[in-house]
Amino acid sequence: MAVSNRRKPIVGQMPEGHRDTQSWPLSDAIEEFLSEPGQAVLVTLRPTGTIHAVPVSFTWDSEARLARVMTGGQSKKARNLVAAPGSRVALCQRDEVSSWVTLEGTGTVHDDPERLAEGARRYAERYKKEWLNPPGAAVIEIAVDVVMARNV
């Protein structure tokens, strides 16, 4: 008989320092964490149902509850979302120690000039450099409705 050494989850109790929130506005600490120039991992689903996780730069628009990822329209992450309209995605930013914030929501891909310009403007503001806007550029917009955080 195999013995599992996995812990059973404690229902209704979050680990210390861990928050699962849908309350708005987000805390000042979370907003500050999301404004710092950092990388995140974007998780989408391939048409096969397997996970595609890739590091990305992103911006956070608290007022619109919208995360933006600038990308090429033919990138795998963009193609995954185009293949499954309305699909859920997750975007997780962490620091070098143990703090992290995960944004979850519905991801959509856009290539219209106004949305690209807004995404590029926010990217330049956050990362202090211009986004290279290649031919076939797109912006992934994530309508965030779930936020999880730890030690933030």
N, C-alpha and C positions, 0 to 999 in steps of 0.2 A: 504494500500500500504506500503510495507516494504521500509525503507530508509536505504541505505548503508552508513556507515561512513568510508568506505575504500577510501583512497586517489587514485585519478587517477594518473597513471604513467606519468612522464614528459618525453616525447619521446626525445631521443637524448641527454639527460642531466643526467650525473651520479651524485649521491650524493657526497657531499664534502668528500674528503679523500678516495674515492672509485675509483679503477682502474680496467678496464677490458682490458687485454693486450694479444696480441699474438706476441709482438715484442721480439726478441732475440738479444743479451743476456738480461736476466732479470736484473732489477736494483740490485745494491749491497745490498740495504736494504732488498729486497725480498730474495736474495740468503742467506744473513745472518740469516734472520728469519727462513728459511727452514733448516738451518744447526744446529740450536739450538735444544737440545734434548727436544722433546715435543710429545704430542699425537695428533692424528688427528681422524676424523670420516671418514670412508670409506663407500661410498654409492654404492650399486650394486642393480640390479633388480632381484627379484625372478622369477622363470618361470611363476608365476601367474601374473606378471606385477607389483606387489606391491614392495615397497621400503624396502631394508634391509640396515640398518645403524648400524655400529659397531665401537667402538673405536679401534684404531690400533697404533702401532709404525711403522714408515716408514723411508725410506731414499730417498734422492733426488740426482740424478746424472744430474747436469746441462748440462754437455757436451753432454750426450746422450738424454737429455730431458726425463728422465725415473725416475719414482718413483717406489720404491720396497717395498712390504709388505711381510714379512716372516710369514708363516702360516702353519697349517696342511693341507694336501691335501684333507682331508674330511671335512674341515670347511665349513660352509654355504657360506661364501663369495667366497671360491674357487669353490664350487659346482655350485653356481649361474653363475660364469663366464664360467665354462666348459659347462654348459647347453646352453649358448648363446654366442658362439664364436663371437668375434668382438664387443661385447657390450660396451657401454659407462659407465664410472664410474667417480665418483668425490671423491676427498680426500681433506678435509678441516682441516687445523691446525689453532688454535686460541691461543691467550695469555690470561692472567687473566683479561685483561681490555677490549679493543675493537678492537684490531688488529687481522687480519686473512688473510690467503692466501688459495685459493682453486685452486687445480690442477685438470683439467679434461682431459680425454683421453680414449683411448681404453685399456681395461684390458685383460691380458692373464695370464694363469697359467702354470708354468713350474716346472718340478721336476728333470731336468738333473743336475748332480753334479757340473758342472762349474757355472751355474747360481745360484745354491744354495750357493756355496762357495762365489761367488761375493756378493750376498745379505747378507750373514752372516758376511763377512768382513766389509761391509759398515755399517751394524747394530752395530757391535762392535765398530767401529770408532765413530759413532754418539752418541751411548748410553753408551759408556765406560763399556760395559759388553758383555759377549759372548751370542749369541743366542743359545738356548738349542737344536736345530736341532733334533726334535723327529723323530721316524720312520714315514715314509709317509709324510715327510716335503715337502713343496712347496714354491715357491716364486711367488707372483702376481707382474707382471710388468705392469706399466701403461705408455703407450706412450703418453706423455702430449702434447696437442696442444692448450689448452686454460688455461690461468692463470688469476684469478681475485684476487684482494687484496683490503684491506681497512686499512687505517692508518699504512701502512708499507712503 
